[in-house]
């Protein structure tokens, strides 16, 4: 259903003339069928009775269409908000992930520096890398376990993690 709505939105927004022509054709066919049926079943009524029936029919039809348009508009708006929330969550999760992974990857520069300055990587550097990889693994695991993963919750998790690591 959502995919169909998106295609409809694209068609309407990219081709307003097409939408107007389509609305005209649907209205013309609907009203022609209505008039034929009205004349068939209510042929002996007065002009004002006929007008009253037409006014009532078009009012009901317009109200029904307005409801459908408003309902679809609310659904589309809800989908767009959902997309915005997911993008914010993705951005927050990527920020948190890149912080942790970036710190771990930076330690590999220490290996490069030590290998260039004597070709031997110290035991303390290897332990530091091992500790950082364990910390990164725990951070990523804890990040994935956030109960209500909103962008605010992820950023709060990152801030708390930074405070804990700086303490």
N, C-alpha and C positions, 0 to 999 in steps of 0.2 A: 504494500500500500504506500509506504513512504517513498519508494522509488518512483511510483506513478505520480505522486504529488509533485516531486521534484521536476519530473519531465513536464508536467502541466505548467508549473511555475515558469520553467525555462521557455516553453512555447509562448505563454502569455507575455512574459517580459520582453522577449526578443521580437515578437511579431504582434504588436497591438492592433494593426489593421486586420490581420487574420482573425484575431479574437473578436473584433467588432463585427466582421462579416459573418463569422460563425454564430455569434449571438443573434444577429439579425435573421439568419436563415432558420435557426432553431425556433425563434419567436414567431416568425412568419408561418412556418409549418404547424407549430402548436396551435396558434390562433385560427388558422384555416381549418384544421381538424375540429377544433372546438366549435367554430361557427357552423360547420356542416352538421355536426352532431346536435347542436342546439336547434337548428332549423328542422332537423329530422324529428326530434323528440318533442319540441315545443313550438310547432309551426303556428298555432293559433293564438299566441300571446301578443299583447300590445307592444308597441315600440319601446315604451318606458320599462315595461317588465323585462324585455329583452336586454335593454341597456343595464338594468339593475343586476340581472344575472351575469352579464359580461363584467360589470364592475366588481361584483363579488368574486367571480372566478379569477380575474386578473389580480385582485388584491390578495387572495389566498395564494395564488401562484407566486407572486412577488415576495410575499412574506416567507414562503417556504424556501425560495431561492436565496433570500437574504439570510435566513437561518443557516443554510448550507454553506454559503460563502463565509459567514462569520465563524462558523464552526471549523471550517477548513483553515481559515486565517489564524484562529487560535491554535490549532494543531501545528501549523507551519511555524508560528511564533515560538511555540514550545520546543519544536525540533531545533530551531536556530539557537535558542537559549541552551539547550542540551549540548549542541555542538560547541558553543562558546565555553561552557563549563568543562567539556572534555579537553578542549584545547588548552585551557588554563591549567588543568590537572596535568596534561602531558608536559607543558612547559615547566611546571613546578617539579615534576618527577625527573625530567631531563636535567634540570638545574641541580637537583640533589644528587642524582647519579653521576653527573659529570664532575661535581665537586669531589666526590669520593674516589671515583676512578682516576680522575686527574691527579690527585695526590699520590695514588699508588703508582701511576705511570711515571710521575716525576722522579721517583726513586730509582728508576732504571737509568736515569742520567748519571746517578752516582756510580753505577757499575761502569758506565762509559768513561767517566773521569778517572776512576781508579785503574781501569785497564790501560788507559793512555799514560798514566803516571807510574807505571811499574809492572803492569800486566797481571797484578794479583788483586783479587777482590777480597777485602778483609772480612773476617768472621762477623764483625759488628755490622757491616753493611748488609750481609746476607740475613742476619737476624732482624735488622730493621725492615728489610723488604718482606721477610716472612711475617713479621708482626703487622705491617701495613696491609698485606694481602688478607690476613685473617680479619683485621678490622674492617676492611672494605667488604669482605664477604658477609660479615655480621651486619654491617650497615645496610647493604642491599637486601639482606633477609628481613631485617627490621622494617625497612622501607616498604617491602612487599606485604608486610603483615598489618599495616595501618588499617584499622577497622572501617573507618569512613573516609576513603581516599578523596578528599577534596583538595583543591590547590592550597587552601589555607592550612589544612592539616599537614600536608607534605612540607610546606615552608616552615611551619612550626616545628615539625620533626627535624628539619635541617638545622634550624636555629638552636634547638636544644642539643643536637648532636655536636654542633660547633662549640657551644658553651661547655659541654661535658669534656670535649677533647682539649679545650684551652685551660681547663681547671687543673 
